[in-house]
Amino acid sequence: MPWGIGLQMNKDFVRACYKEFDTVRLFADAPMRFHTTFRIGGPADLLFYPKNTEEVQKIIRMAKEYGEPITLLGNGSNILVRDGGIRGLVIRFSHKMANVACEGTDLIVGAGALLRDIAAFAQKRGLSGLEFACGIPGSIGGAIFMNAGAYDDEMKSVVASVKTVTPTGDVHLYSADELDFGYRHSIFQSCDEAICETRLHLHKEDVHIILQRMQDLNDRRASKQPLTYPSAGSTFKRPPGYFAGTLIDQTGLKGLTVGGAQVSQKHAGFIINIGKATAQDVQKLIATVQKRVYAKQGVELFPELRVIGEP
């Protein structure tokens, strides 16, 4: 067992984890900048890659027994981890839990599967409905958590059911009408359950039409978004009746920089990491943008990205 783990973490819990699970899937003092698309974040005390729902159940029950807090993480694409890192256990859903199976026009998908991979899997089988998500750099679990969307579509339109593990380690199955989907919202933002698997309901269409639609959307994304820099995607939610990027641009904030964080000059709705940005840089820049947009436009902006961890 590594001994560099944060002093606040229960060493008996760590020993139990290293005894129970493959050590190659456990990481102590894991720098979260390697686990987020922003490439920002201090260390997590302990990070674990589960490979199935049973392992998620087991480690959640162990953490509960030892009183360790749990943070659930997918691809880290809509997250800002603060510079002090994350205390306790991070359960990281990844390619190790990313199986995709086809049942008629439905897909059964592990929480760690990436949206672009699922969309490509569906396209090759002539299944339409996920084209909007083909360029979103997130996992299916994270996308369901926030009801991710793009180009006038969202996860709500394709999710049929979701299997989770509760904070007590029990498995729960949600039907679509129980998920409380709204704009960048789902029930999982208030119930602390680990999304492990989902059923997506798609429909048949010609593979070439689906592919062309995906290529068109990716071309639009590449032409407008700063894809060559680390970011968390769109920084702000869309204010009713407005576009956040347009408001920020009209306020003259493109290129505004704090430390290594910058309002993208390509798309003002994105804050990017131009080199060694800290979470503090990003939070200061967000606050400045909010203040100046409100002062000039009279519109309040709210962050879309989630901020987690210690200062």
Secondary structure as GFF3:
##gff-version 3
##sequence-region A 1 311
A	DSSP	alpha_helix	11	20	.	.	.	ID=ss1
A	DSSP	three_ten_helix	23	25	.	.	.	ID=ss2
A	DSSP	beta_strand	26	31	.	.	.	ID=ss3
A	DSSP	three_ten_helix	32	34	.	.	.	ID=ss4
A	DSSP	beta_strand	43	48	.	.	.	ID=ss5
A	DSSP	alpha_helix	53	66	.	.	.	ID=ss6
A	DSSP	beta_strand	70	73	.	.	.	ID=ss7
A	DSSP	beta_strand	79	81	.	.	.	ID=ss8
A	DSSP	beta_strand	86	92	.	.	.	ID=ss9
A	DSSP	three_ten_helix	95	97	.	.	.	ID=ss10
A	DSSP	beta_strand	100	103	.	.	.	ID=ss11
A	DSSP	beta_strand	106	110	.	.	.	ID=ss12
A	DSSP	alpha_helix	115	124	.	.	.	ID=ss13
A	DSSP	beta_strand	127	128	.	.	.	ID=ss14
A	DSSP	three_ten_helix	131	133	.	.	.	ID=ss15
A	DSSP	alpha_helix	140	145	.	.	.	ID=ss16
A	DSSP	beta_strand	149	150	.	.	.	ID=ss17
A	DSSP	beta_strand	153	154	.	.	.	ID=ss18
A	DSSP	three_ten_helix	155	157	.	.	.	ID=ss19
A	DSSP	beta_strand	159	165	.	.	.	ID=ss20
A	DSSP	beta_strand	171	175	.	.	.	ID=ss21
A	DSSP	three_ten_helix	176	178	.	.	.	ID=ss22
A	DSSP	three_ten_helix	187	189	.	.	.	ID=ss23
A	DSSP	beta_strand	194	201	.	.	.	ID=ss24
A	DSSP	beta_strand	203	204	.	.	.	ID=ss25
A	DSSP	alpha_helix	207	224	.	.	.	ID=ss26
A	DSSP	alpha_helix	244	250	.	.	.	ID=ss27
A	DSSP	beta_strand	257	258	.	.	.	ID=ss28
A	DSSP	beta_strand	261	263	.	.	.	ID=ss29
A	DSSP	beta_strand	271	273	.	.	.	ID=ss30
A	DSSP	alpha_helix	279	297	.	.	.	ID=ss31
A	DSSP	beta_strand	306	308	.	.	.	ID=ss32
###
